[in-house]
Amino acid sequence: MRFAIMIGAAALAGCAQNADYQAQRDAQARRELASALGDRVAGKPQDCISPGMTDGPQIIDTRTLVYRQGGRLYRNDLVAECPSLAPLTTVIVEMRGNQLCRNDQFRVLTPGNSIPSQFCRLGKFIPYTRSTGG
């Protein structure tokens, strides 16, 4: 009986550590997104952006990417979580046309692996531009 209690306590401690770790990751992602967006103001969401003059994506977390196009940023909140998405991974997008669009699929390649992840999908692109002041 004491063994079962010890296993239960260990499992609860593991859950608490996981929750703490996730809370730390979420806080870090919020800081990174705030730093990337700075004082920019959100515009109307778009279905597509031109990939030609775009830097990125900057991986914020498993649900958020940021693309840069000059002084404008585009935040992309994925359709669903992409568990393989992490810093230092490579995003491989399968574009269906000449633009990067909502619902385009992508895979993630982790350093040291030769097999990409499952497919993930892009969401709408929210443009962020610097406020002109007034």
Secondary structure, 3 states (H helix, E strand, C coil): CHHHHHHHHHHHHHHHHHHHHHHHHHHHHHHHHHHHHCCEEECCCECEECCCCCEEEEEEECCEEEEEECCEEEEEECCCCCCCCCCCCEEEEECCCCCEECCCEEEEECCCCCCCCCCEECCCEEEEEECCCC
